[in-house]
Amino acid sequence: MHPRGDARQLAHELGPVGIRVNCVAPSTILTGRLEAGMPQEFTDRMLADHPLGRLGHPLDVANVTAFLSSEASSWLTGLTIDVAGGRWMP
């Protein structure tokens, strides 16, 4: 099942008992390992797919996860957040 459907279904089932369910869906994240093994033509092709003009960093995913874990997101449930620099815009 698609993550959006999973998050929504679980949020619907678990919300009544006070459990929020959200999903973080990162695109390509530039780690040291990926950077070391990624040919330049692949990097160029990936950059062309991202409107923000860069690949993601681990901190980009961590920041979204920290937000979803905080009280600042207490009214959010059933969401899938694409941490993708605009690559996926449904």
C-alpha positions as CSV (number, residue, x, y, z in Angstrom):
1,M,0.0,0.0,0.0
2,H,1.2,3.6,-0.6
3,P,2.5,5.4,2.5
4,R,-0.2,8.0,2.2
5,G,-2.9,5.3,2.5
6,D,-1.1,3.6,5.4
7,A,-0.7,6.8,7.3
8,R,-4.3,7.9,6.8
9,Q,-5.7,4.5,7.7
10,L,-3.5,4.2,10.9
11,A,-4.3,7.7,11.9
12,H,-8.0,6.9,11.5
13,E,-7.7,3.8,13.6
14,L,-5.4,5.1,16.3
15,G,-6.6,8.7,16.6
16,P,-9.4,7.9,19.0
17,V,-6.8,6.5,21.5
18,G,-4.6,9.6,21.2
19,I,-2.0,8.3,18.8
20,R,-1.0,10.5,15.9
21,V,0.4,8.8,12.7
22,N,2.5,10.7,10.1
23,C,5.0,9.5,7.5
24,V,8.2,11.1,6.3
25,A,9.1,10.2,2.7
26,P,12.5,11.5,1.8
27,S,13.8,11.8,-1.8
28,T,17.5,11.3,-2.6
29,I,19.5,12.3,0.5
30,L,23.1,13.2,0.0
31,T,25.2,11.2,2.4
32,G,28.9,10.8,2.3
33,R,28.5,7.2,1.0
34,L,26.2,8.4,-1.8
35,E,28.3,11.3,-2.7
36,A,31.5,9.2,-2.9
37,G,29.8,6.6,-5.2
38,M,27.6,8.8,-7.4
39,P,28.7,9.5,-10.9
40,Q,28.5,13.2,-12.0
41,E,25.9,12.4,-14.7
42,F,23.6,10.9,-12.1
43,T,24.1,13.9,-9.8
44,D,23.2,16.2,-12.7
45,R,20.1,14.2,-13.6
46,M,18.9,14.2,-10.0
47,L,19.5,17.9,-9.6
48,A,17.5,18.6,-12.7
49,D,14.5,16.8,-11.0
50,H,14.6,19.0,-7.9
51,P,13.1,22.5,-8.2
52,L,15.2,23.7,-5.2
53,G,18.4,22.8,-7.2
54,R,20.0,20.6,-4.6
55,L,19.7,17.1,-3.1
56,G,18.6,16.6,0.4
57,H,20.8,16.4,3.5
58,P,20.3,14.2,6.5
59,L,19.4,17.3,8.5
60,D,16.5,18.1,6.2
61,V,14.9,14.8,7.2
62,A,15.9,15.2,10.8
63,N,14.2,18.6,11.0
64,V,10.9,17.3,9.7
65,T,11.0,14.3,12.0
66,A,11.8,16.6,15.0
67,F,8.8,18.8,14.0
68,L,6.5,15.9,13.8
69,S,7.7,14.6,17.2
70,S,7.1,18.0,18.8
71,E,4.0,19.6,20.3
72,A,4.1,22.1,17.4
73,S,2.6,19.4,15.2
74,S,0.0,18.2,17.8
75,W,-2.9,18.9,15.4
76,L,-1.5,16.9,12.5
77,T,-2.2,13.3,11.8
78,G,-2.5,11.1,8.7
79,L,0.0,13.0,6.7
80,T,2.8,11.9,4.5
81,I,5.4,14.7,4.2
82,D,7.6,14.4,1.1
83,V,11.0,15.7,2.1
84,A,12.0,16.0,-1.6
85,G,12.9,19.5,-2.4
86,G,9.8,19.8,-4.6
87,R,10.6,16.7,-6.6
88,W,7.2,15.1,-5.8
89,M,4.3,17.5,-5.8
90,P,0.9,15.6,-5.9
